[in-house]
Amino acid sequence: MIRIILAVNDNRLADHLSGLATESDELEIASILRDPQELRGALPRTDIDAVVVHDRRGAVPLIEITRELTVAHPDLGLVLVVSDSSPDVLRSGMQAGARDVITEPIGLEQLETSALAAAAWTQALRRRAARDAHGELVGLGRVVTIVGAKGGVGTTTVAVHLALAARELGEASVCLVEYDLQAGDLRAFLDLPYRRSVVDLAAVADELTSRHLQETLYTHATGMRVLLGPQEGEQAESVTAAAARNILTAIRTREDLTVVDAGATLSEASAIAAEMADTVLIVTTPDVVSLRGVSRLCSLWDRLKVEPPEVVVLLNRTSRRLEVPPDLARRVVPVPVLQTTVPADFFSLESAINTGIPAAGAASDTMLRPMAGVLGEISALRAPAEAGAEASATKRIAARFAGESGQATVEFVGILPIVAIVMLALWQLLLFGMTFVFAGHAARAGARALAVGNPGVTTVAEKDLPAAWRNGTSVTDSTNGQGQGQVSVSVPMPFLFPGVINTPISIPSQAGTVIEDQLMPGEDTFSMLSPATTGQRAIFGLQLLSSPYLRYAPGNVPVLDPTTGFLEAPRNAPLPVLEMIAAANEIRDFPYPPTEEHYDNQDLTYLWPAYDCSGATSFVLHAAGFIGAATNSTGLESWGVPGSSNWVTVWTNSGHAHIVIDGFNFDTAAGSGDPPNPPDSGPRWTTNPTDPGSFQDRTWPGL
């Protein structure tokens, strides 16, 4: 990820560049400065790879600040954004030290290309400075180029397994590049069906972006990425030296380690790979012909002015039975020879090569171990010292246990009782938690049974427990006579094995509930019959709207159903009117009290066994929230406000009361309506209200 600073004093352009960087997979904005002059105080920063600068006042101030920053921070790549694309402005920007000058309008690929070029400059300069100061490379990813002293020495085999070993050792990102353009065969070694190759990148080498690399590189199952060579050898001519350099530069800026298979023949691409490599690894076999090939290759590089920074030789297929031992080979070749050698064991590699699975079976030991040693000798990994220390520590621990197996056995036997005690204690703690949960569940199950009047509360609670926890369990239930009850469960905690033996410790749990057939605290009974005996609550409020007692007429005129006695509500009725019609339907056909009594201030939330005139009227008004308790006919004379309305009118005097809703009378008195009310009947709907006579008419404000 390339980290950049935007120093742009044009808000529109700053927002545009910020949006482009957000879309990019390669760019990350570290900070945004609203004036290029602020760069004087914001730099230096070692975590910044490039700076994008624009000054809306024109090119002259921009060139001046660029020249000043280049002198103060020569290791930082600058990208200038200008509005004038004249050659003089572009030349002045490059002379001032900018790595690129781009003009508006700016696209994503243009911004990525310029920023990556500037970042490559920054990282390369810092890398060289770090190498001069400390003797080690930082910044860009390392490149290891594998070349063969001649054909058939195992160049591709070494390159493939070197990349696999780097992945096995934890290298975050590894890329295997095939620059053996005419004879390379990574497709067969890795069994890759991929058709894209380096030729596809050569066509866009001058403007490479991360999108091009993502579409061309193949991600292997091991996690390493692979850039294949062309399928036809004649396509190698399209990969020029400039294209090879740009492609390899773009890859190394994104990968921690790049392994290049350059083959055994010298081409423009292989020469570039050798020059750009941190280490060139010449693969040879310990025979005279191959060793002479090493000398010929080094002489050829000297004549063609190909100057690799570091060249080492890897001996492949070594064996004690060969006439040329490694020590003799080290004295023959003109470049250093690695101490690590690859043993001759073709049969273990044969199956891996034929199947395209290079690390299969015995090939893991034959190739990956020597390749890990090669990576350590050439310091190709990011933290070779830490990796070596970790490997050494692992070997020391393994050696200790291998040499002191008897001591380890004694220590294990001594610690085994402690481990057993700890495990038993944890198991007993788990049983405690399980018992606590089971007791709570059983108490709640018993409370549900108590709420609905189930006499088998104990049976229900014990049945909710697992069988192993039922022995010794006690269940008690109680009620306070005011609509509340409680179930208490005490479950003994088992000792290690549930159902076998219990500890003397019992886990208690309680659950409260509301008894559905009892009154809550503060609720009064009425003189006719106790609600606890009737055991049924009335439906009231918004619950009536979803109850079976509310039925709608086809239109906006109420309809009395002579079969059921229900009044079907008009569809345009207000909400309180709907609630009152449903409540009246709920108590229609209830009987009249055997003796004439009025029930002042009684609880209307329970259904009464019988209703007189004022009780029925109070029940209907209570459903809509217009009255709190039962009121006699005299009390209804002060209800609401005087007058009548089209929706609700209460007619009342000291001896009788009834309610008229949308023209229909809900009354207990005898009348001549349809159907007629017989004398001393309960509340009924009728079409004709009784004669008002000496009645007062009362209604509710707003209705």
N, C-alpha and C positions, 0 to 999 in steps of 0.2 A: 504494500500500500504506500503510495507516494503522498507525503504530507506537504501541503503548500500553504503559503500566506497570500491572501488577497489584499493588496494595497491599492484601492480604487476609490477615488473621490467622486465618482458618478454613481448615484444610488441605483439607477436603472441598470447600468452595466454590472454593478456589483451583485445585484439580485440575479441577473441572468447567468453570470459565471458561477455563482453559488448553486443555482439550480442545475447547471450542467455537471458540476462536481458531485452533486448528490446522486445523479443518474449513473455516474461512472463507477465501475468496480475497482478502478485503480487509484482514484484520487480521493484524498481526505483533506478537508479544510481544517487547518490547525487554528487559525484565527483570521479575522477580517478587520483591516484597518481602513478607516474612512478618509485617510490622507496619506499619500506616499511619504510625506515628511516624517510621519510617525515611525517609519522604519529605522530611523537613526537610533531611537531608544529601544526598539523591539528586538534588534539583533545585537550580538550573534545568538543563534539557537542551534544546537546540534541535532535537534529532532526535526528540523525543517529540511526538506529536500529541494524545494524550488519556491520562487517568489514571483507572483504575477502582479505587474505594476501598470497603472494607467493614471494619467493626469489630464483632466478635462480642460486645463488651461492651455494645452498645446504640446507640441513635441519638444520645444526648447527646455522648459522646466523638467520634462521627463528625462531627457538626455542628461541633464545636469545631475539629477538625483541618481541616475543609473551609474554614471561615471564615479560619483562619490561612493556609492555602495560597492562597486567593483573593486575600488582601491582598498576600502576598509574591510571587505569580506570577499576575498578572491575565490574562496572555496564554495560560494553559493551561486547556483544557477539562476539567472534572472530572465523572465519572459516579459517583453514589453507589448502592451496593447495600444495601438495607435489608430487614429481615425483617418490619417493621411497615408496613402499607400505609395507615395512617390519614392523613386529610387534614392533620393537624397536622405529622406527620413530613415529608410531601411538601412542604408549604409552608415548613417550616423549612430543608429542604435547598436549595430554590430560593433562599430569602432569603440563605442562607450563601454563594451564588455558584456552586452546581453547575449544570451545563448540563442534567442530566437525573437523575432519581431513579427507579430501577427496583427492583422487589420480586421476591423468590424465589417460585416457581422461574423460572429464566431460560432462554430458548431462544436459538438461534443468530441468528434474525432480530432479536429484541429487542436482543441485545448489539450486532449490527452497526449497527442504526439509531441506538442511543444513542451508540456510539463515533464513527460518522460525523458525527453532529450536533455532538458535542464537538470533533472534529477540524476541522470546517468553521469553528467559532468560533475555534479556535486559529490556523488558517491565515489567516483573514480579518483577525484582529487583528494578526498579525505582518506580513501584507501591507501593511496600512495604515501600520504603524509604519515598515516599510522604505521605503514610498513617501515618507513625510514626511521620512525621514532622507537618502535617496539619490536620490529622484526616479525610482525604477524599481520594478516590481512583482515580488514573489517569492511563493512558496507555492502558491496555487491556480493552475490553468491559466488561460491568457488566453482571453477571449471576444471575438470580433469579430462584430458583428451587421450584416448587409447589408440595407438597406431601399431601396426604389425611390422616386424622386421622383414617379413615376406608373407606370402599367402599361406594359409593353412596352419598358422601357429596358435590359433585360438583367440584372435582379437575380439570378435563379437561375443564369444563365450565369456571372456573376462569382463567386457563392458557391461553385459547384461547382469552378471552376478555381482559386479561391483556396485551397480545401482540398487540391486535387491538387498545387498548387505547393508548399504547406507540406510535403507528403509527399516531393516530389522534392528539397527542400532538406534533408531529413534529420530533420524533426521526428518524434520517437518515436511519439507518438499524436495523431491528429487525428480529430475527430468533426464531422460535418456534420448539423445539426439543421434540420428544416423546420418553422418556426413560421408560414408562410403557409398557414393552416389551411383556407382556403376555395378558394384558387386555385393552391396549390402543385402542382408536377408533377415532383418529383425522380425518381419512378419512370421516367418517360419519358427524362429526361436521362441516367440511369445504367443504364437497361434492367434494372430490378430487379423480380423476380417476388415479392418479399417482401410479406406481407400484414399483418404486425404494424406498428403505428404508435404515435404519441404518445398516442392515445386509450387504448391498453392500459395505458400507464403512469399516465394521469390517474386511473384507478380505484384505484390503490394509491399515489398520490403522497405520502400522509402517512406511509407506512412503506416507502419504497423501499429495496431491497437490491441488492447486486451481481448476484444471481441474476435479478432482474427486468430489469436492464439487459442482461445477457447474452442473455436470451431475446428481447428486443425490438430491440436494435440489430443492424443488418445489417453484416457485415464485407465491404467491397468488395474486389475483386481487387487494388487498389492498396494495401490495408492500412488505409485510413481506415474509420471506422465511421459508419454513417448511421442517423439516426432520422427516419423518414418521417412525413409528415402524413397525416390521415385520407383514405380513398378517397372518402367522401361528405362534401360541404361542410357538411351540417347537423350532422355529428358534432363540429364545432368548438366547439359550445356546451358540451360536456362538459369542455373544457380551460379551467379557471378560472385566474384570476391566481395563486392560491395553488399550484395544481397545476403551472402553468408555471414558477413560481419554484423549487419543490422539484425538479422534473425537471432544470432547467438547473443547479441547485446540485449535484445528485448527479453530473451528467455532468462538470462542470468540476473536481470534486475528483479525477476519474479520468483526465482527458485533459490533455495539454499545451496543446492549442489546440482551441477549439470555435468553429466557424463556423456562425452562425445565419442562415438565409434567412427574413427576416421579411416579405417581400413588399412590396406598395405600399399596402396598406390597413391602417389602425390597428385592432388588436384588443387584448384584454387580454394575450394571449400575446406579441404583438409589442411592446407597451409594456413588459412585464417584460423581454423580451430587450434592449430599448434601455437600460433602467435598469441591468441587471446587466452590460452589456458594458464591456469596457475601452476599446473603440473602436467607434463606430457609423459605418459606411461608407454614405453616401447615394450611390446610383448614379443618374446622370443623363446625358442626351445634350446636346450643345452646341446646343440650340435654345431659343427663348424659352419655349415651353410647358413644357418639362421644367425649365428653370431657375426659372420661377415656381413649379413644384411643389416645389422645394427650399425656397423661402421659405415656402410654405403649410405644409409639413410642420413646419418649425422653429417657426412661429407656433402650430400646433396643439399641439405638445409644450409650449410655454410656457403655453398656456391650461389644459391638462390636468395641469400640474405633472409631466410626464414629464421627468426630468433626467438625460440621458446624461452620463457623465463627460467624453467626448471625441467630437466629431463632425467628420468630414471628408467631402469630396465627391470622388468619382471620376468623371471624364469618360469616357464610353464612346462608341465609334463616332466618334472624332475624325477629321477630314480637312481638308486645306488648302483644299478646294473649298467647305467650308461657310462660311456668312456669319458665324457666331459663332465666332471663334477662342478657344482656351483662355484667353488673357490677358484677353479681354473677359468671359468667364464668371467668372473669379476676382474681377472687380470687381463683379459683379452679385449673387452669392449672399452670404448673411450669415455663412457659416461658411468655414473654410479649404478650399482645393482642392488636392488632391495634385498634385505635379509629374508623377507618372506618369499617362499616359493610355493608353486602349485604342484602337488604330486600328480604323477601319471596314473590316472584311474579312469580310463575311458569308459569301462563297462558300467560304472555307476552313473555316468552322464548320458549314456546312450539312450536310456528310456526317457529321460527328461528332455533331451533334444528332439527325439522322435515324436513326443506327445505335445511339445510346446509348453511344458510346465517346467521351467528351469530349476526350481527349488524342490522338485519332487524327490521323495525317497532319500537314498544315500547321497544324492547330489547336494543336499544341504550341508553335510559334513565335508564333502570333497571340495566344494567351491566357496561356500559362505564363510567358513572359518578363515581360509587364507585371505579372502577379500577383506574381511574385517581387519586382519593384520596389515594389509596394504593401506587401507584407509587411515589406520593409526600412524604408519610410517610417513605418509605424505601429508599428514595433518589436514585431511580433507573435511573433517566434521567440524561443527561449530565450537564444541568444547571438548577437544581431545583429552585435555588434562583431567577434566572431571570424569569423562567416560573411562579413561584408564584407571583412575582411582576407584571408581565403582567396580570395574572388572576385577581389580586386584583384591578389593575387599571381599567380593564374592568368592574368589578363589581361596582366600585365606579362611573364610568361614567353612567352605566345603572341605578344605584340607583338615580343618580342626575336627569336624564331625567324622570325617573318614578315618582319622588317626586316633580318635578318642571315642569310638563307638561304645565301648564298655562303660566309660564314664557317663555318656549320655543316657544309657539304659538305667544306670543307678539313679541318676537325677530324675528321670521320668517316673520310676517306681516311687521315689520319695515324694514327688509332687502330686501323684495320682490321688491320694486321699483328700488333699486340699481341693483339688479340682472337683472330686465327687461331692464333697460337702457344699461347695459353692453352687454346684448344679442342683443339688437337692433343695438348698435354700431358695434358689430362684424358682424351682418348681412349686414349692410350698407357697411362695409369694403369689405365683400365678393362680393357685387354687383359692387363695384368699380373695383375689380380684374376681374370679369366676363366681364364687359363693355370694359375694356382694351384689353382683349383677343379677344372678338368679333370684336372690331374695327380693330385689326391687321389682323384677318382672312378676313374681308370684303375688306380691302385695297389690300391684296394679290390676292383675287379673281378678283377684278376690274383690277389689273395690268395684270393678265393673259389674261383677255378679251381685254385690250388695246393692248397687244403684238401681238395678232393675227388679229387685225383690227375689232373686234366686235364693232359695233356702240352703243350697249346698255350697256356701262360700268356701268352707274348708276344703271340700273336694275339688273345687275349681282351682284354688290356689296351689294345692299340692300337685294337681295334674299338670300345672304349668312348669313345675320343676323337673329337671332330668331325674331319671329313676335312681341314680346313685346318690342324689342329694335329698331324697324324700324321707329316709329313715331318721327319726328324731326331730322332724320339723313340727313346729307348733304354729297354729293359725287362730287368731281371735278377731272377732268383729264386734263393733259397738255402734250405737246411734244415740244422738242426744235428744230425739223427739222433736227437733226443730228443723228437720230437712237435711241434716248433715250426718255422715257416718265415717267410720275409719276402720281399716283392716290392718292388723299387725301380723307380720310373719317373722319367725325366728328360725334360721337355718343353721345347723351345726356345720362347722368347717371341717372337711375331711383331712386326714393325716396321710399325705403322700398318695394313697390309693383310694379314690372316691368309692363309696359303697362298701368298703372293708372295715375301716375303723375311723371314728370321728374324734376330733380334738374336743376338749371341754369348752372351747370358745364357740359361741354362737353369734351369727351376724344378723342383727335385727333390721327390719325395714318396715316403714309405715306408708300407707297411701290413703288419702282422704277422698271423699266423694260426696255428691249431693243425691239424696234419696228422692227419686222421682215422684213418689206418692206421699210425700210429707211437705208441710209448709216450711218455708224459710223463716229465719228469725225476723220478727216484726210483722208477719202476716197473721191476720185474725181469722178465726172461724166465724161462721154465721149460724144463727139459731136453728135453721131448718135441718141441716145435715152437714157433718164435718167434711171438708174437702179431702182429708186423709182417707175417708171412706170411699168417696167417689173416685179418687185416684186419677183424675184426668184434668189436664190444664187446658184452658181455652187458647185458641189461636187468635192472635191480635197483632195490630201494627202491620208492618210491611210483609210479615209472613202470610197474611191473608191474601196478598196479591198472587201468591203461587200456590194457594190452597185449592182444594176442589170446591170450596164454597163460593168462589168467584167465577161466574159465567157471564159471557158477553152476549148482548142482543145483536142481531144482524146490523142494526143501524144505530142512530143516536136517540132512539126512543126505548125506554125500558119495557121488557116483556115479562109477564108473570106466567110461569109454566104451571098449568093446573095439575099435572101429574106429580111433579116433585115438590111443588110449593115454593120453588126457587124464583127469585126475582132476577132476571137477566139484566145486567147493568148496561146502560148506554155507553157507547164507545167514546163519547166526548165528555164523560163525567170526570170531575177533578179527583185527585188521588184520595182525599178524605172521604168523598162520597163512595168511591169504590170500596174502601175499607169498611164503611158502615153497612153497605149492602151485603158484603161478604159475611160480616159479623151477624147480621140479622138472619141470613140464610143458615148460619151455623146453629142457631137456637130455635129455628122455626119448628113447630110441632112439639116443643117442650110443654109439659103440662102446667096448669095453673096450680098454685099452692093450695093444699087442702083447706086451709083456713086463711082468711084475708089478713095478710101481714105485709108490712113494708120493711125493707132491710136497708136501713141507713148505714153509710160508711162501711159497707162490706167489701171484701176483696173480689174484684172482677176478673182476676187472672185465672180463676178456676171456673169450670162450668158448674152451675147450680142444678140441683135436681128438678127445680121448677122455677118459673118466672112469673111475677105479677107485672102490672103495667109499668111501674116506675123502675123495677129491676131490669125488664127487657129494654126500656129506653136508655137506662144508664149503661147497660152492656154495649148497646150499639154506639153510644157517644164515646165510651171508653176506647173502643177499637180505633177511633180516629184521633185519640189523644185529647178529646174535648172535655173529659171529666176524669177525676182520679179515683173515686169510690162511688159505691151505690148510693143514690139519693132518692128520697121519697118524692111524691108529686108536689108537695109544698116546697121542698128545696129546689125542685126544677123550675119553680116560678121565678127564681133569681138567676137562672142559668143563662149565659150568653147575653144577648141584647134584645130588647123588644122588637117585634115585627116578624114578618115571614119572608121566605125567599123561594125561588123556584127549585132549589136543590134540597134544602133541609129546613123543616119547621117543626118545632116541638110544641104541641098543644097540651096545656097543663092547667090544673086548678088544685084545690086542696084535696080532692077526692079521686082524681084520675089523671093519667098522663099517657100520651102516645106520640109517635114520631111519624112524619110524612116525608118521604124521600122521593123527589121527582114525580110527585103526583100519586104515589102508592103509599097506603097507610099500613104501618106495622103496629098492631094493636092487639090487646087481649079482650077488649069489650065486644059485646054482641053488635052486629051491624048488618046492614042489608047489602053489603058489597058482594063481589064475585071473586072467590066463593064467600058465602056469608059466614060470619063468626058465630058459633053458638055461645050462649051465656057461659061465663066462668071457664072459658077455654084459655089455653096458653097463647103465646104470641104467634100471630099469623100475618101473612101479607094479604091485603084486600084492595080492591080497586077504588072503592069509595070511602073517603075518610068519614069518621063520625061527625055528627052535627057539632060545630064549635061551641054553640051555646055560650056558657059563662067561662069558656077556656081563654087563657092568655096564650098568645102566639109568641114564641121565642125562637131566635135563630143565632147563628155564629157569625161574627163580623167577617166579611169577605166572601161569604157564601150567599 
